Amino acid sequence: MTENNNIYDTANQLERDLRALPAYNDLKESVAAIEANDESRELFKEFRAISQQLQQKQMQGEAPTEEEIANIQAMSVKVQEDENINRLMASEQLVSQTINDINQIITKPLNEVYQNMSQ
């Protein structure tokens, strides 16, 4: 069981390290800035709701209507004009990229095992 504990200790350390990243702290500050600004908060909530609806529709194999496409495009323009939301999206992208990089590193042994099967 010592080996398993060691890997979980490593994972917990990774979590702490992620929380210490400047991009993570910037993300937290960005969320706080949006929550503190009524206009940004409402715009962000509306954008997320519309995005989730479209994503759900696509997952069900449905194509968005022209009206929905126009709506999300108009909303995207508004979102791009909001400094708070732009900062949030940039921070989120940096944190997500870090997590994706870590995921590639930790799944490398599995990929190597299965790589031989496909050859």
HELIX and SHEET records of a PDB file:
HELIX    1   1 THR A    2  ALA A   20  1                                  19    
HELIX    2   2 PRO A   22  ALA A   36  1                                  15    
HELIX    3   3 ASP A   38  MET A   59  1                                  22    
HELIX    4   4 GLU A   66  GLU A   81  1                                  16    
HELIX    5   5 GLU A   83  ILE A  106  1                                  24    
HELIX    6   6 LYS A  108  GLN A  115  1                                   8    
HELIX    7   7 ASN A  116  SER A  118  5                                   3    
END                                                                             
